[in-house]
Amino acid sequence: MLMSGREVKATEGALAERQLLFVVTEDWYFCSHRLHLAVAAVQQGMRVAVATNVAEHGAYIEAAGIELHPWRLKRSSVGLLAECTAVFDLWRIYRQVKPDVVHHVAIKPVVYGSLVSKLVRVPAVVNALGGMGAIFTGKSARRGIMRRLVLAAFRGLLGAPNQVLILQNPDDCSLMVEEAGVRQQSLRLIRGAGVDTREYDVAAEPEGVPLVVLPARMLRDKGVAEFVDAARLLKRRGMVARFVLVGGCDSCNPAALTETELSGWVREGVVEWWGRRSDMPAVFAASHIVCLPSYREGLPKALLEAAACGRAIVTTDVPGCREIVRHGVNGMLVPAQDAQALAHALQQLLLDSERRVRMGMAGRAMVVNDFSDTAVARHTLGLYQELLSGANR
């Protein structure tokens, strides 16, 4: 969604001709979560570039007027050579682009980008964490070691006067202050990436067998296994409904489910797996309930999109998810990793279409008022202006 005329005037001229560089792990993520912000920056007269791993969306990014710099990054790698190569590539891109503002998104871009920004003396640095990642939800010894290393890197790299850290929920803000030692004044709370409420609009529930959708990457910590268990329980109780997983595999993530596991559930007949879809408004229009039993989130864009489409939501009472759902108002909150509680909440809504509709309308109003992409762009561009003004003093 584009910025309104009033919002354009609010920062008119302040950002013109400034060079903005986004640093994002994957091109598909940039398109789904940050492209609208990049376009808003272009509207303000900024020159915008992105460094990212290019797979399928390079031409789409360039067609939006964004300069594209392929970045060789392996999200799952911990090998010294691969990581040093990624940092060197990023240094080379910074030297070429000469950004006035850099906007790093996710843990590796934040750590590596903050290091390179210090080396080349970027005037303004915005770091953004959409969530705390798999290393903050897992309990294995390996993830514990990685968590300590990441927190140590945050302590050493974040908090300079020309830097801010954007987080999406208060729980993550507390974690950064208490465990990473990030100064409170270096934090900004911007709740989510925003939703285009024109693209994601309300559609009446379709007739027929109710459809329950889980929209996410196929990761264990998205609660996929609990969703499957809940679906199995409900089918055994005689509930007539379809349960659908919508999302692709992510082999770079340590929490990834395998295609073999997913195909096994499909063969069992407990769920359908539609894979990754680019037509999510249509997917939500076909659904009756949207479910995300995640273990922890930043602020899940898929749930914002579902709420914008007027769908009741069942999700977990964890950081990020509970920022979107008010229990009993626009959805239901259940404990994480509890398939029984999840099945109970889903059953209540499957049996009550009027309640689903009321919840869906409440969710739509919440997104329009608090979570539009226009509001996110306005706040973020204002942050760029704030940092650049400080750098010029």
Solvent accessible surface area in square Angstrom, and as a share of the most:
residue,aa,sasa,rsa
1,M,51,0.23
2,L,103,0.51
3,M,15,0.07
4,S,54,0.35
5,G,50,0.48
6,R,208,0.76
7,E,23,0.10
8,V,44,0.25
9,K,149,0.63
10,A,73,0.56
11,T,13,0.08
12,E,124,0.55
13,G,53,0.51
14,A,40,0.31
15,L,0,0.00
16,A,46,0.35
17,E,120,0.54
18,R,61,0.22
19,Q,12,0.05
20,L,0,0.00
21,L,0,0.00
22,F,0,0.00
23,V,0,0.00
24,V,1,0.00
25,T,14,0.08
26,E,20,0.09
27,D,0,0.00
28,W,57,0.20
29,Y,44,0.17
30,F,0,0.00
31,C,25,0.15
32,S,48,0.31
33,H,38,0.17
34,R,15,0.06
35,L,18,0.09
36,H,34,0.15
37,L,4,0.02
38,A,0,0.00
39,V,41,0.24
40,A,2,0.01
41,A,0,0.00
42,V,56,0.32
43,Q,70,0.31
44,Q,11,0.05
45,G,31,0.30
46,M,7,0.03
47,R,118,0.43
48,V,8,0.04
49,A,0,0.00
50,V,0,0.00
51,A,0,0.00
52,T,0,0.00
53,N,46,0.23
54,V,56,0.32
55,A,77,0.60
56,E,146,0.66
57,H,45,0.20
58,G,9,0.08
59,A,82,0.64
60,Y,129,0.49
61,I,0,0.00
62,E,99,0.44
63,A,90,0.70
64,A,35,0.27
65,G,52,0.50
66,I,4,0.02
67,E,93,0.42
68,L,29,0.14
69,H,15,0.07
70,P,89,0.56
71,W,2,0.01
72,R,158,0.58
73,L,4,0.02
74,K,135,0.57
75,R,57,0.21
76,S,56,0.36
77,S,20,0.13
78,V,87,0.50
79,G,38,0.37
80,L,143,0.71
81,L,149,0.74
82,A,36,0.28
83,E,22,0.10
84,C,71,0.42
85,T,39,0.23
86,A,1,0.01
87,V,32,0.18
88,F,116,0.48
89,D,1,0.01
90,L,0,0.00
91,W,82,0.29
92,R,103,0.38
93,I,1,0.01
94,Y,2,0.01
95,R,130,0.48
96,Q,114,0.51
97,V,14,0.08
98,K,150,0.64
99,P,9,0.06
100,D,31,0.16
101,V,0,0.00
102,V,0,0.00
103,H,3,0.01
104,H,0,0.00
105,V,1,0.01
106,A,33,0.26
107,I,30,0.15
108,K,38,0.16
109,P,0,0.00
110,V,0,0.00
111,V,24,0.14
112,Y,33,0.13
113,G,0,0.00
114,S,0,0.00
115,L,69,0.35
116,V,0,0.00
117,S,3,0.02
118,K,92,0.39
119,L,114,0.57
120,V,39,0.22
121,R,210,0.76
122,V,7,0.04
123,P,51,0.32
124,A,0,0.00
125,V,2,0.01
126,V,0,0.00
127,N,1,0.00
128,A,3,0.02
129,L,2,0.01
130,G,21,0.20
131,G,22,0.21
132,M,2,0.01
133,G,40,0.38
134,A,14,0.11
135,I,27,0.14
136,F,15,0.06
137,T,30,0.18
138,G,25,0.24
139,K,192,0.81
140,S,60,0.38
141,A,85,0.66
142,R,130,0.47
143,R,34,0.12
144,G,22,0.21
145,I,89,0.45
146,M,51,0.23
147,R,64,0.23
148,R,151,0.55
149,L,106,0.53
150,V,13,0.07
151,L,11,0.06
152,A,49,0.38
153,A,27,0.21
154,F,1,0.00
155,R,127,0.46
156,G,59,0.57
157,L,27,0.13
158,L,18,0.09
159,G,15,0.15
160,A,27,0.21
161,P,128,0.80
162,N,49,0.25
163,Q,8,0.03
164,V,6,0.04
165,L,1,0.01
166,I,12,0.06
167,L,0,0.00
168,Q,12,0.05
169,N,0,0.00
170,P,65,0.41
171,D,46,0.24
172,D,0,0.00
173,C,16,0.10
174,S,53,0.34
175,L,18,0.09
176,M,0,0.00
177,V,52,0.30
178,E,139,0.62
179,E,71,0.32
180,A,0,0.00
181,G,54,0.52
182,V,6,0.03
183,R,107,0.39
184,Q,116,0.52
185,Q,116,0.52
186,S,5,0.03
187,L,13,0.07
188,R,70,0.26
189,L,84,0.42
190,I,17,0.08
191,R,81,0.30
192,G,4,0.04
193,A,4,0.03
194,G,1,0.01
195,V,1,0.00
196,D,30,0.16
197,T,15,0.09
198,R,160,0.58
199,E,100,0.45
200,Y,21,0.08
201,D,77,0.40
202,V,58,0.33
203,A,34,0.26
204,A,93,0.72
205,E,44,0.20
206,P,50,0.32
207,E,169,0.76
208,G,62,0.60
209,V,70,0.40
210,P,27,0.17
211,L,5,0.03
212,V,0,0.00
213,V,0,0.00
214,L,0,0.00
215,P,6,0.04
216,A,18,0.14
217,R,76,0.28
218,M,0,0.00
219,L,3,0.02
220,R,107,0.39
221,D,16,0.08
222,K,29,0.12
223,G,0,0.00
224,V,0,0.00
225,A,34,0.26
226,E,22,0.10
227,F,0,0.00
228,V,0,0.00
229,D,57,0.30
230,A,0,0.00
231,A,0,0.00
232,R,50,0.18
233,L,38,0.19
234,L,0,0.00
235,K,77,0.33
236,R,181,0.66
237,R,113,0.41
238,G,54,0.52
239,M,30,0.13
240,V,105,0.60
241,A,8,0.06
242,R,100,0.36
243,F,2,0.01
244,V,0,0.00
245,L,0,0.00
246,V,4,0.03
247,G,8,0.07
248,G,17,0.16
249,C,50,0.30
250,D,10,0.05
251,S,108,0.70
252,C,45,0.27
253,N,23,0.12
254,P,78,0.49
255,A,3,0.02
256,A,23,0.18
257,L,4,0.02
258,T,72,0.42
259,E,111,0.50
260,T,104,0.61
261,E,55,0.25
262,L,0,0.00
263,S,38,0.25
264,G,25,0.24
265,W,43,0.15
266,V,60,0.35
267,R,183,0.67
268,E,95,0.42
269,G,49,0.47
270,V,4,0.02
271,V,5,0.03
272,E,54,0.24
273,W,64,0.22
274,W,72,0.25
275,G,16,0.16
276,R,132,0.48
277,R,86,0.32
278,S,120,0.78
279,D,56,0.29
280,M,31,0.14
281,P,35,0.22
282,A,55,0.42
283,V,1,0.01
284,F,0,0.00
285,A,32,0.25
286,A,43,0.33
287,S,0,0.00
288,H,7,0.03
289,I,0,0.00
290,V,0,0.00
291,C,0,0.00
292,L,3,0.02
293,P,3,0.02
294,S,0,0.00
295,Y,52,0.20
296,R,52,0.19
297,E,18,0.08
298,G,3,0.03
299,L,9,0.04
300,P,11,0.07
301,K,28,0.12
302,A,23,0.18
303,L,0,0.00
304,L,0,0.00
305,E,16,0.07
306,A,0,0.00
307,A,0,0.00
308,A,0,0.00
309,C,2,0.01
310,G,5,0.05
311,R,6,0.02
312,A,1,0.01
313,I,0,0.00
314,V,0,0.00
315,T,0,0.00
316,T,1,0.01
317,D,71,0.37
318,V,13,0.07
319,P,19,0.12
320,G,0,0.00
321,C,0,0.00
322,R,89,0.33
323,E,37,0.16
324,I,1,0.01
325,V,3,0.02
326,R,132,0.48
327,H,107,0.48
328,G,38,0.36
329,V,76,0.43
330,N,1,0.00
331,G,0,0.00
332,M,11,0.05
333,L,37,0.18
334,V,10,0.06
335,P,78,0.49
336,A,34,0.26
337,Q,105,0.47
338,D,50,0.26
339,A,20,0.15
340,Q,109,0.49
341,A,25,0.20
342,L,2,0.01
343,A,0,0.00
344,H,108,0.48
345,A,2,0.02
346,L,0,0.00
347,Q,45,0.20
348,Q,60,0.26
349,L,0,0.00
350,L,15,0.07
351,L,124,0.61
352,D,52,0.27
353,S,58,0.37
354,E,124,0.56
355,R,61,0.22
356,R,13,0.05
357,V,74,0.42
358,R,148,0.54
359,M,3,0.01
360,G,0,0.00
361,M,87,0.39
362,A,32,0.24
363,G,1,0.01
364,R,45,0.16
365,A,51,0.39
366,M,9,0.04
367,V,0,0.00
368,V,74,0.42
369,N,115,0.59
370,D,61,0.31
371,F,2,0.01
372,S,17,0.11
373,D,4,0.02
374,T,17,0.10
375,A,18,0.14
376,V,14,0.08
377,A,2,0.02
378,R,92,0.33
379,H,97,0.43
380,T,3,0.02
381,L,0,0.00
382,G,29,0.28
383,L,8,0.04
384,Y,0,0.00
385,Q,59,0.26
386,E,86,0.39
387,L,14,0.07
388,L,6,0.03
389,S,50,0.33
390,G,30,0.29
391,A,47,0.37
392,N,103,0.53
393,R,229,0.84
